[in-house]
Amino acid sequence: MFFINGLILTFSGFIMRAISMVFNIYVSNKIGAEAVGVFSLIMSIYMFFITIATSGLSLACTCIVSEQFAKGNFLDGLKAVRSCILFSLCLGICSGSILTIFSKIIVSSWLDSSISAIPLYLIAIGLPFIAISSSVNGYFSAVGKAYKSAVCQFLELIIKIICTVFLLQVGNSKSLEYICICLILADVISEICSCIFIYIFYRIDRIRFYKRHISIITFKKKILKITLPVSITSYIRSGLSTLKQFIIPNRLTLFGYSYSTALAEYGKINGMTLPVLMFPNVAISSFSSLLIPEYSRLLANEYKKRIVYVCDKIFMITSMFSICVAYVFLFFSNELSLAIFQNIECGIYMRMLSPLILLMYLDNIIDSMLKGLNKQFGVMVCNILDLVITISILYFLLPIFGIGGYIFSICVSEIFNFLVSYIQLYKATGFKLNLVSSIVKPILCGLVSMAILIIISILIPIHIENFLLCLIVKITIFVVFYILCHVGVSQWYKRPRGTL
């Protein structure tokens, strides 16, 4: 069931990420790097208030429902879901009210009055719906109904694309404010529709678990026990993350950039390059989201050896995949940048950040494992420490090194986050990373595969007039040889000793 749900989420997630990435590229090319930078700042505010609205309730819902359903207490699990939804509604309304009250201050202080408060008012409307959807998604994660969440997310994405394209086409205004209003309004409309869809699915799905007896158990204290530490640390983490995003363009101006140029450079990295680097992670993140209920069940049944075994397998698969992706961005960065963004600048950033892909993808997996092991507080503390260090680096280095200081801060952040997360996982499970099979072997396979591709290109030059098709062919050849090389090395290791 775990792998079936993982495959469903991976397949649906890949399609949605692919559509979303193409759409984001369309929007980025249409509105320009400066508008992408402004919109990224607005989204950082959006994410902060989403954090307040959700407050870890999705995690609480997943953990409690998984535990209760594993014991056969279906009605108790449904009662926990209802409590989480009520909490979500209240927090969503509170979050939206706070944003509305402080919107004008945020616009003048943080956005340099480049836009009005209208986009923030629109965000406030959508927060209660996002909060409810979060809790219901936690329920579907717990019961293994991955496809229902995937269907709602797909419908949400389609509605968002249709609304965005329509709104941008209807008005011919190129002002930053109009662009931001169109993008936020489309997002809010899609979130409201998604909430309606997923709540209908929940109402239908829960019928099969109802029994005649009445539950007298209340889960409010248990929900608060999970959500309070997560919420407090989430608020701090999200607040620091928002602060970090606003520091970047402001400190870049001290290096000598105009505010407009600083926003454009920030947009190229944060709004264009990083989303492309993280796009392939959909294959990993789909399974990582399922690790939370899976590890909750394993922990409840005290299957310690099984936990370590799953860790080992997941790490090997993730390392093999992420190193392959890192090689693709490292060696084909310029071509990918030209094909996607019609510029070479993003390719430079892709090449510089590609070695961090392994740490980014592994850290995503470790965080889900720790959350499933009820170590979510440690995950949040790690993220807070990471943000404090990153903000310090940005504050002092950006005026001296400019964009180079931002790149350095990303490197320090990813390395620190991975190391601290891995240490927490080791203390919780005793799992030890196999450096040879998880790191050394994939790196060598990548080098051999790239050498083979270069030799093939010399002996049999690839002449394809279509630039994009030629790039796809080269990447496909590399990936095929990478997989074959990995399989060959694995078979060599499995052979009986003493044989050739």
N, C-alpha and C positions, 0 to 999 in steps of 0.2 A: 504493500500500500504506500509506503514511504517513497519508493522509487517511481511508482505510477503517478503519484501526485507531483513528485519532483519533475518528471518528464512533462506532465501537463503544464505546470507552471513555467518550465523552461521553454517549451514550444510556444505557448501563448505569450510569455514574457519576451521572447526573442522577436516575435512578430510585432508586438506592441512597441518594443524598444526601437526596432528598425523603422517602423512608421514614425515614431516620435522623433528619432534622430533626423530622418529625412525632413520632417516638418520643421524641426528646430533649425536645421541648416537653411531651409527656405526662409524662415522668419529672420534668421541672422543676416542672410544676404540681402533681405528686403529692407530691414530697418537700420542696418549698419552697426559697427562695433560700439559706438558711443551709446546708442539706445540699448544695446545688449548689456552694457555696463550698468546703466541706470536701472534697467529691469532686474538685473542680478541683485542690485542693492535692495530693491523693493521685495524681491523674493526672499532675501535674508530676513527682512522684517516679517514677511508672511510666515516663514518657517518658525520664527520665534513664537509667534502667537498661536501657531498650530501646536507647538510643544505645550503651551499653557492649556490649550483646548483639549488635547488628548491625554496629557499627564500620565503616560504609562498604562492607561486603562486597557489598551489592546493586549499588552503583555499580561496584565492581571487576568483578563478574560481568558486568554489562551491557557495560562498555567492552571487556573482554577477549574475550568471546564475539562481540560485534559485529565486532571487528577480525579474529579468527580465521575466522569464518564468511565475512566479506567476501573473504578470501584463499582460501576453499575448504578450510580446515583444520578440518573438522568434528569430527574425533576430538580434536584438541587443544582445541577449544572446550569439548567435553564434559568433558575432564579438568580444565579450569579450573573448571567448575561443581562437579564433585565436590570439588575442593580448597576451594572457597568454602563448600560445605555442611559439610564437616568443621570448618573454622574457625568457622563459625556455631554448630555444636553445642557446641564447646569454650567459646566466648565466652558462649553462653547459659547454660551450667552455671555458669561462673565468676561471671557477673553475678547469677544467682539466689542463689548462695552468699553473695556479698558483701551482698546485700540482706537475706538471712536473718540474718546475723551482726549487722548494724547496725540491724535493724528496731526493736528496743525503744528504742534511742537516738534514732532518727528520730522515733518516736511521741512520746516525752517532750519532745524538744528543739524539733521543728518543728511538731508537731500539737497541742501544749499538752495532751497526754494525753486529747484529746477522744474518741479511739477506741483500741482495742487494736491489737496487731501482726498480728492475723489477716489483714486485707486485704493486708498486705505479704507475708505468707507465701504467699498465693494468687497474687500477682503473680510471685513467684519461681518458682513451678511453671510458669507460662506462658512465661517468657522464652526457654528453649531452642527451643520451638515457633515463637515469633515470629521468632527469629533464622534458623531454617531456611527459613521461609516467605519471608523477605526476600531471601535468596540465590536461591531458585527463581524469585521474581518478577522478579529481575534477569535471569535467563535468558530468561523469556518476553518481557520487554521487548526483549531483543536480537534474538530470532528473529521478532518481529512477531506473536506469538500473544496478542494483547490479550484476546481473548474468554475464554481459559482463566483468566487472573487475575481477570477480571471475574466469571466464574461462581463462583469460590471466594470472592471478596469478598461476593457476593450471598448465598451459602449461609451464610457467616459472620455476616452481618448478621441474616438470618432466625433463625438459631439463637440469637444474642445477644438478640434481641427476645423470642423465646418463653421463654427461660430467665429473663430479667429480669422479665417480667410474671408468670411462674409463681412465682418466688421472692418477689416483692413481695406477691403475693396470698396465698400460703400462710401467711406470717407476718404478723400484724397489728401487729407492733412498729413504732413510729415513731421509735425511737432512731437516732441518727446512725450508730452502729457497725453496727447490723443493715442499714440501708439501704446503707452502703458495702460490706459483705460481699456483699450480694445483687448489687450492680452489678458488683463486681470478679469474683465467681465466674462470673457470666454471661459476662463478657468473656473470661475465661480458658478456659472451656469452648468458646466459639466460636472462639478462636484455635487451640486444639488440633485441633478438627475441620477448620478451614481448612487447617492445616498438612498433615493427612492427605490431604485432597482434592488440594491442589496438588502434593504429592509424587507421588501416584498419576498425575496428569496428566503430570508431568515424566518419570516412568519410561516411560510409554507413548509420549510425544512423542520421546524421545531415540533410540528404536529406529531411526527412519528415517535417522539420521546415522551409524550404525555402519558401519565398513569392516573389512576383514580385517587390514590392517596394524596394527602396534602403535606407538603414539606413545611417544617417549622424552623428550619435552619436559616439563619441570616448570614450573608457573606459580606456585609458592609465593612466589618472590622478586618476581615481577611483581604478584601480589596484594598483597603487603606494601608494595610501592612505592606503590601507589594508596591502600591502606587506612590505612597508618601516619599520614601527614600529616592525612588526613581524620579518622581516629580520635582523634588527640590534640586537634585543634581541636574535634572534635565533643564530646568529653568536657568540654572547657572551656566550650564554648558551652552544652551541655545543663545543666552544673552551674550556670552563671551564670543560665540561664533558670529553673531550679528555685529558686535563691536569690531571684530577682526575684519569683516568685510568692508566696514566703513573706514577703517584705518588705512586700508591699502591705497585707494585713490587720493585721500587727503595727505598721506605721507609722501606719496609719489610726486606731489606738487612741489615739495621741498627739495626734491632732486633736480627740479628744473622743468618738469612737464607742466603744461597748462592743464586745468581741471578736465577739459574735454579730452585731451590726449591721454591723461591718466585713466579716465573712464574707459577709453577705447582699448588701451593695453590690458587693463583689468578684465574687460569683456572678452578679449581674445583668449586669455588663459582660463578664467573662471567660467565664462559662459559658452566658450566654443571648444577649446582644447580638452579640458578635463572631462566634459560630458562624452566626447568621442573616445577618450582613453577608457572611460568606465563603461562604455556601451557593451563590450563583450562580457562584462561581469554578470550580465543577466543569466548566463548559463550557470553561474555559481550562486548568485543571490537567490535564485529560485529554490535551490536545495537548502541554502543556509536558513531561509525563513522557516522551512519545515523542520530544521534541527531543534528549534525551541521546544515544540511539543514532544518531539522524539526523545530528546535528552531529559525532559521532565518525566516521561514515562520510565525511562531507564533508571533515572535517579530514584524514583518512587519505589521501584522494584529492586534497588540496590544491585544492579548489574554493572559492577565496576569494570570488570574485564571487557565487557561488551562496549562500554563507553570508550575505553582506550583503543580497542580494535577499530571502532567507527572513526575515531580521531585520526588514526594512522591512514586509513583508506581515503578519507576525505582530504587529508593533507597531500597525499601523493597525487590524487586526481587534480586538485586545485593547482598544485605546483606545476604539474605537466602542462596544464591548460594555460596558466598565467604566463609562464616563461615563453611559450609559443607566441602568445599575443604580444609580449614585450619585444620579441625579435621582429615581429611584423611591423610594429610602430618604430622600432629602432632603424631598420634597414629601408623601409618604404615610407618614411615620414614625409618627405618632400612631395612624393607622388600622391599620397593620401591627402595632404593639405591642398594641393592643386585641384584634385578631383572633388573634394568636399567644399572647400571655402574659396577656391579660385585665388588663393594667395599662398606665398611660401613662408610667411611669418609664423603661422600656426604650426607648420612643419618643424620649425626650429624648436618650438616649445614641446611638441610631441617627442622629438628625439631626446631632449634633455630630461623629460619626465618618464620616458619609457622604462628605465631600470626600476622605477618604483612600483610598477604594476604588480609584481609578485607580492610585495608587502601590502599593497592596497587590497588585493583580492583575498590574501590569507587573513588579513585583519578583519575583513568582513565576515569570514567564516568563524573565526575565533570569537568574535562578539556574540554571534548567535549561539555558539556552544556554551559560552559563559552565562548567557541569559537563561538558557534551558537548564543550567545547573544552579539556578538561583543566585548567580554572582553578578546580577545586573548593577548592583551598587558599585562594585569594583570597576565595571566597565565605564560607568559614568564618571567616577573619580579619575580614571585614566584619561578620559576625554577632556576633563576640566584641566588637569595638569598639562596636557598637550596644548590646549588653547592658551593657557597662561604663558607657556614657553614661546609659542608661536607669535602671540601678540607682542611679547617683549622683543623678539627678533625683528618683527615688522616695524615696530615703533623706532628702533634704533638703527636698523640697517637700511631701510628703504630710502631715507634721505641721503645716504652715502653711496649705496650701490644700485638704487633704482629697482628695475624689474629683476635684476640678479639677486637682490635681497629677498624678493618674493619667492623666486624659485628655490633659494636656499632654505627658506622657512618651510616650504612644502616638503623638502627632503628631510629636514630635521623632524617635522611633524610625523611623517609616515614611519620613519625608523623608530622613533620613540614610542609611537602608538603600538606598533607591532611587538616590540621587545617587551613592553609592560604587559600587554595582553597575553603574550605567550607565557610569561612568567606566572601570571594568574592561572592560566589553564594548566600549567605543569603542577602548581600547588594544589589545584582542585582535583586533578585526575592522575597525576604521575606520568602523563604522556610525555615522551621524548621524541623530538623531531629527528627523523632519519635523514641526515644531511646528504648521504650518498644517493639514495633513491629519490628523495624529494627535491634536491637542489642540484647536485653535481651532474647526475645523469641527464636531466632535461637540458641543462646548459650545454653539455657536450653534444647532445643530439641536435640542438639548435645550430651550433657551430658547424657540425658535419653537414647538416641539411643546407645551410647557406652556402657552404663551399661547393656542394653538389650543384646548386642552382647557378652559381657563378660559372662553373665549368660547363654546364649545359648551355648557358647563354653565350659562352665563347665558341663552343663547338657547333652548336645549332642556334644561331641568333634568332630571337623571337621578333618577327616583323609583323606587327598588327597595327593597322592604321588607327583604329579606335583606341584612344589613350586609356580610357577606363577599362575596356576589355583586356588590354595588354596587362594592366596592373592586376586585374583579377586573376589572370592566367599565371602570372609570376607568384602571387601570394598562394594560389592553389597548389602549385608545384612545390613550393617550400613546405606548406602544411602537410602535404602527402608524404614527402620524404621525412619530415619530422616524425610523423606517426609511425612510418615504417621503421625508421631508425630506433624509435623508442620500443616498438614491439620486438625488434631484433635483439636489442640489448637485454630486454626482460627475459626473452627465451634463453639467451646465453647464460644469464644468471641462474635460471631454473634447471639447466642441464645437470645430469648426474656428475659428480666429481670424478675425475680421471678420464673423462671422455673428451673428444675433440669437437 
